[in-house]
Amino acid sequence: MHHGAGLLRLTNDKALVDALKTDWHTADLSAADYQMLTYTEKLTLAPWEMVEADVIALREVGFSDAAILDINQVTGYYAFVNRLADGLGVELEAYQLDK
């Protein structure tokens, strides 16, 4: 809810936000955004399967090495923080959509 509300404020595109919440594979995304989410999904769910080809695929849709590093670090950071919160039983705060 929290991230979806923030994304809605940034994009003003409810259909996109709904598609991303439901199944990002069905969202109307650019080739670069689709490849970025493919990379982040794999890094999140099966990091042991990451190979150089995953990085090359990001370069092929226009990401610089600096951008790829940013994608990698943000993905890793969120995985880390979410596991800390889950491991400690932290509950999400209520988030108001009208902020």
DAFENQUI-V53015 format. One record per helix or strand of 3 or more residues. SS is the DSSP state (helix for helix, strand for strand). FROM is the first residue (numbers start at 1). TO is the last residue. If there is no record, write none. Layout:
{{SS | FROM | TO} {SS | FROM | TO}}
This chain:
{{helix | 2 | 11} {helix | 14 | 26} {helix | 31 | 45} {helix | 47 | 49} {helix | 52 | 60} {helix | 65 | 88}}
